[in-house]
Amino acid sequence: MTAVKERLAAGPDLDLDTVRFGSGGGPAVTILGGVHGDEPEGVLAAYRVADELASAHVRGTVTVLPRANPPALAAGTRHGDGGVNLARVFPGDPGGDLSARIAHAIARELIEPCDLLIDLHSAGRRYRMPPMCGFGAAGTLGGRPLLDAARTTPFPYLWAHASVAPGRSVSHADALGKPWAYFESGGGGALREADLDLYVRGVLRLLEVAGAVEPVSFAGPPPGRQTVVTGGDGDTDTGVLITVPGSFASSVSAGDAVSSGQRIGAVYDDAGRRAEVVRAPSSGIVMMLRHELRVAPGDVAAIVAGADRRAA
């Protein structure tokens, strides 16, 4: 499949590089990577998906934007120009700051015309997350519930969101009534090749379900047992908060099942004394866990979400 490279103007001083496959006649899918600059996993996965699509039969149109936030990626930081979180300003503003203009360009040119949005994230440097696919609980794809579509991906955790916080790419798609999904994994400034493969296989599976591509060999075998997670909107700015400064030592791992009141970790002061014990506010799955050692009041220690643990 011939790839068409295009430049999306996000203002007079910035263009976003996209690659488009297909020529219409089927569903339009948009794939984003690099919304946060400390999440290169999504960037790498988006480029690898583009490589796979180059030899696939695309029935509709698939547009890949691997580097959605060039200023943040250049700085290697979660937030971009002016310390703005791109995933909090969608659908953006053409007359706003650089992040608002980027969001507006992506919203107008890539999200609003699409039939499916896939946004590739990771836990960044400060956190750990289990490999997961998040999606709108009420959405449908290819005439079937999004949950069924998510079950075809190889991710061991599926997070069904009844609602999502405003300002994200997926919340803009949600407001337009479009199906969406996002992927998360890893974090801590490291990347496992197995997790990168999950991203690529997951995208290809969703493209197949959407009818955007014919089956792709790289998509691999069906997934194993999956845990369906419910509750919460996946906002990484909220969760169990740390209230004292110091160093955080975790007692559990990302993806662990915990019970209400169970110890998640503790904060120690610089003299090695335990200053705070962090506990699970409810029973569920640890979907995000602090990885970076040094913490300050207001930092998120973990996100715990309920689960029904149904197997695919």
C-alpha positions as semicolon CSV with decimal commas, in nm:
position;residue;x (nm);y (nm);z (nm)
1;M;0,000;0,000;0,000
2;T;0,144;0,334;-0,105
3;A;0,200;0,577;0,179
4;V;0,127;0,944;0,128
5;K;0,322;1,177;0,352
6;E;0,144;1,498;0,440
7;R;0,208;1,800;0,661
8;L;-0,062;1,928;0,891
9;A;-0,027;2,297;0,973
10;A;-0,061;2,367;1,344
11;G;0,024;2,735;1,307
12;P;0,276;2,949;1,120
13;D;0,566;2,797;1,312
14;L;0,484;2,425;1,331
15;D;0,377;2,145;1,098
16;L;0,281;1,793;1,204
17;D;0,402;1,508;0,983
18;T;0,141;1,246;0,899
19;V;0,140;0,941;0,675
20;R;-0,182;0,828;0,507
21;F;-0,271;0,485;0,369
22;G;-0,569;0,406;0,147
23;S;-0,791;0,622;-0,066
24;G;-1,133;0,605;0,096
25;G;-1,416;0,368;0,020
26;G;-1,418;0,244;0,378
27;P;-1,376;0,360;0,737
28;A;-1,137;0,641;0,822
29;V;-0,908;0,570;1,118
30;T;-0,670;0,808;1,293
31;I;-0,375;0,680;1,499
32;L;-0,191;0,921;1,730
33;G;0,141;0,879;1,909
34;G;0,352;1,115;2,117
35;V;0,080;1,332;2,270
36;H;0,308;1,341;2,577
37;G;0,678;1,398;2,526
38;D;0,792;1,146;2,788
39;E;0,599;0,861;2,623
40;P;0,811;0,752;2,324
41;E;0,649;0,407;2,328
42;G;0,351;0,541;2,134
43;V;0,578;0,711;1,883
44;L;0,772;0,392;1,814
45;A;0,453;0,188;1,791
46;A;0,295;0,436;1,549
47;Y;0,597;0,415;1,319
48;R;0,590;0,036;1,335
49;V;0,218;0,031;1,255
50;A;0,293;0,248;0,952
51;D;0,556;-0,005;0,841
52;E;0,298;-0,286;0,870
53;L;0,037;-0,089;0,678
54;A;0,282;-0,037;0,392
55;S;0,237;-0,404;0,301
56;A;-0,131;-0,438;0,403
57;H;-0,449;-0,401;0,202
58;V;-0,623;-0,092;0,340
59;R;-0,994;-0,080;0,261
60;G;-1,058;0,271;0,387
61;T;-0,817;0,540;0,500
62;V;-0,572;0,510;0,789
63;T;-0,383;0,825;0,892
64;V;-0,090;0,791;1,133
65;L;0,052;1,087;1,328
66;P;0,348;0,942;1,521
67;R;0,468;1,270;1,675
68;A;0,160;1,461;1,785
69;N;0,346;1,696;2,021
70;P;0,688;1,783;1,874
71;P;0,778;2,048;2,136
72;A;0,717;1,807;2,426
73;L;0,898;1,523;2,248
74;A;1,198;1,746;2,178
75;A;1,212;1,839;2,548
76;G;1,145;1,482;2,663
77;T;0,878;1,609;2,901
78;R;0,514;1,516;2,958
79;H;0,399;1,872;2,897
80;G;0,478;2,082;2,593
81;D;0,522;2,448;2,519
82;G;0,457;2,664;2,825
83;G;0,411;2,360;3,047
84;V;0,072;2,282;2,893
85;N;-0,060;1,926;2,890
86;L;-0,179;1,863;2,533
87;A;-0,419;1,596;2,661
88;R;-0,612;1,858;2,857
89;V;-0,682;2,118;2,586
90;F;-0,875;1,936;2,309
91;P;-1,047;2,043;2,089
92;G;-0,803;2,332;2,108
93;D;-0,810;2,685;1,977
94;P;-0,660;2,812;1,647
95;G;-0,589;3,145;1,814
96;G;-0,446;3,003;2,136
97;D;-0,099;2,904;2,250
98;L;0,106;2,642;2,066
99;S;-0,050;2,345;2,247
100;A;-0,401;2,477;2,179
101;R;-0,316;2,517;1,810
102;I;-0,177;2,164;1,791
103;A;-0,491;2,027;1,954
104;H;-0,712;2,227;1,719
105;A;-0,530;2,103;1,408
106;I;-0,550;1,739;1,522
107;A;-0,915;1,774;1,626
108;R;-1,026;1,942;1,304
109;E;-0,822;1,749;1,048
110;L;-0,779;1,405;1,205
111;I;-1,040;1,338;1,475
112;E;-1,355;1,502;1,341
113;P;-1,339;1,327;0,999
114;C;-1,247;0,983;1,141
115;D;-1,464;0,681;1,218
116;L;-1,224;0,547;1,483
117;L;-0,954;0,713;1,694
118;I;-0,665;0,518;1,847
119;D;-0,432;0,713;2,080
120;L;-0,108;0,546;2,189
121;H;0,017;0,645;2,535
122;S;0,230;0,494;2,812
123;A;0,292;0,551;3,181
124;G;0,579;0,794;3,117
125;R;0,883;0,817;3,341
126;R;0,710;0,869;3,675
127;Y;0,467;0,577;3,675
128;R;0,412;0,213;3,587
129;M;0,101;0,075;3,419
130;P;0,003;-0,277;3,313
131;P;-0,044;-0,332;2,939
132;M;-0,399;-0,221;2,871
133;C;-0,654;-0,103;2,618
134;G;-0,894;0,167;2,735
135;F;-1,214;0,243;2,545
136;G;-1,561;0,395;2,568
137;A;-1,789;0,147;2,739
138;A;-2,093;0,245;2,532
139;G;-1,910;0,258;2,198
140;T;-1,947;0,025;1,903
141;L;-1,706;-0,070;1,626
142;G;-1,781;-0,267;1,315
143;G;-2,135;-0,324;1,437
144;R;-2,027;-0,480;1,767
145;P;-1,968;-0,342;2,118
146;L;-1,626;-0,187;2,167
147;L;-1,569;-0,433;2,450
148;D;-1,591;-0,718;2,200
149;A;-1,347;-0,537;1,973
150;A;-1,110;-0,474;2,265
151;R;-1,120;-0,845;2,349
152;T;-0,956;-0,919;2,014
153;T;-0,649;-0,719;2,115
154;P;-0,366;-0,896;2,299
155;F;-0,382;-0,670;2,605
156;P;-0,432;-0,850;2,938
157;Y;-0,626;-0,554;3,084
158;L;-0,926;-0,386;2,921
159;W;-1,050;-0,065;3,082
160;A;-1,411;0,025;2,997
161;H;-1,483;0,393;3,065
162;A;-1,842;0,510;3,111
163;S;-1,710;0,866;3,080
164;V;-1,379;1,046;3,026
165;A;-1,248;1,377;3,151
166;P;-1,268;1,668;2,905
167;G;-0,969;1,794;2,711
168;R;-0,832;1,464;2,585
169;S;-0,820;1,352;2,223
170;V;-1,050;1,062;2,311
171;S;-1,296;1,284;2,499
172;H;-1,330;1,498;2,186
173;A;-1,402;1,185;1,982
174;D;-1,644;1,073;2,254
175;A;-1,832;1,405;2,241
176;L;-1,872;1,354;1,865
177;G;-2,011;1,004;1,916
178;K;-1,708;0,838;1,756
179;P;-1,556;0,513;1,885
180;W;-1,213;0,549;2,042
181;A;-0,948;0,349;2,219
182;Y;-0,617;0,422;2,383
183;F;-0,328;0,196;2,482
184;E;-0,102;0,214;2,787
185;S;0,185;0,005;2,923
186;G;0,524;0,008;3,087
187;G;0,666;0,337;3,201
188;G;0,957;0,421;3,424
189;G;1,166;0,533;3,128
190;A;1,204;0,176;2,999
191;L;1,044;-0,025;2,722
192;R;1,001;-0,398;2,674
193;E;0,992;-0,519;2,316
194;A;0,701;-0,746;2,410
195;D;0,497;-0,440;2,511
196;L;0,582;-0,265;2,185
197;D;0,456;-0,572;2,000
198;L;0,131;-0,553;2,198
199;Y;0,074;-0,199;2,074
200;V;0,125;-0,293;1,710
201;R;-0,085;-0,607;1,732
202;G;-0,356;-0,419;1,920
203;V;-0,381;-0,147;1,656
204;L;-0,394;-0,402;1,373
205;R;-0,665;-0,600;1,550
206;L;-0,884;-0,291;1,590
207;L;-0,825;-0,196;1,227
208;E;-0,941;-0,543;1,124
209;V;-1,256;-0,523;1,339
210;A;-1,332;-0,177;1,197
211;G;-1,302;-0,317;0,845
212;A;-1,020;-0,077;0,762
213;V;-0,767;-0,348;0,671
214;E;-0,771;-0,710;0,567
215;P;-0,626;-0,951;0,827
216;V;-0,259;-0,883;0,889
217;S;-0,023;-1,169;0,975
218;F;0,160;-0,968;1,240
219;A;-0,164;-0,946;1,439
220;G;-0,067;-1,279;1,596
221;P;-0,273;-1,531;1,791
222;P;-0,588;-1,458;1,992
223;P;-0,531;-1,306;2,338
224;G;-0,520;-1,507;2,656
225;R;-0,712;-1,437;2,974
226;Q;-0,814;-1,073;3,010
227;T;-0,928;-0,865;3,307
228;V;-1,206;-0,616;3,238
229;V;-1,158;-0,305;3,451
230;T;-1,441;-0,063;3,522
231;G;-1,482;0,264;3,710
232;G;-1,282;0,584;3,678
233;D;-1,206;0,784;3,368
234;G;-0,836;0,702;3,341
235;D;-0,728;1,054;3,434
236;T;-0,366;1,018;3,546
237;D;-0,388;1,347;3,734
238;T;-0,625;1,193;3,986
239;G;-0,600;0,896;4,217
240;V;-0,457;0,819;4,561
241;L;-0,265;1,131;4,658
242;I;0,057;1,161;4,855
243;T;0,039;1,424;5,128
244;V;0,401;1,449;5,251
245;P;0,736;1,497;5,077
246;G;0,996;1,222;5,069
247;S;1,068;0,896;4,887
248;F;0,797;0,652;4,781
249;A;0,848;0,277;4,819
250;S;0,574;0,061;4,665
251;S;0,435;-0,256;4,822
252;V;0,252;-0,379;4,510
253;S;0,303;-0,385;4,134
254;A;0,105;-0,233;3,850
255;G;-0,169;-0,476;3,755
256;D;-0,200;-0,630;4,102
257;A;-0,541;-0,691;4,257
258;V;-0,577;-0,517;4,594
259;S;-0,843;-0,501;4,861
260;S;-0,982;-0,189;5,024
261;G;-0,737;-0,052;5,281
262;Q;-0,449;-0,269;5,158
263;R;-0,109;-0,106;5,176
264;I;0,009;0,021;4,837
265;G;0,332;0,172;4,962
266;A;0,485;0,420;5,202
267;V;0,660;0,755;5,194
268;Y;0,987;0,787;5,389
269;D;1,152;1,110;5,495
270;D;1,518;1,185;5,434
271;A;1,613;1,032;5,769
272;G;1,457;0,699;5,665
273;R;1,152;0,731;5,889
274;R;0,815;0,626;5,754
275;A;0,614;0,947;5,716
276;E;0,301;0,814;5,547
277;V;0,140;0,483;5,457
278;V;-0,054;0,485;5,130
279;R;-0,354;0,250;5,115
280;A;-0,599;0,142;4,847
281;P;-0,922;0,344;4,874
282;S;-1,124;0,050;4,738
283;S;-1,084;-0,302;4,608
284;G;-0,973;-0,335;4,247
285;I;-0,674;-0,341;4,015
286;V;-0,373;-0,110;4,044
287;M;-0,388;0,052;3,702
288;M;-0,117;0,308;3,769
289;L;0,160;0,309;4,029
290;R;0,421;0,567;4,118
291;H;0,766;0,466;3,990
292;E;0,977;0,777;4,043
293;L;1,131;0,771;4,391
294;R;1,105;1,135;4,501
295;V;0,755;1,264;4,571
296;A;0,587;1,582;4,687
297;P;0,245;1,655;4,838
298;G;-0,022;1,626;4,571
299;D;0,162;1,364;4,366
300;V;-0,046;1,062;4,264
301;A;0,068;0,738;4,426
302;A;-0,169;0,506;4,239
303;I;-0,497;0,464;4,056
304;V;-0,714;0,171;4,166
305;A;-1,011;0,072;3,950
306;G;-1,272;-0,198;3,999
307;A;-1,268;-0,515;3,789
308;D;-1,498;-0,803;3,704
309;R;-1,214;-1,027;3,583
310;R;-1,407;-1,180;3,300
311;A;-1,200;-1,394;3,064
312;A;-1,207;-1,346;2,690
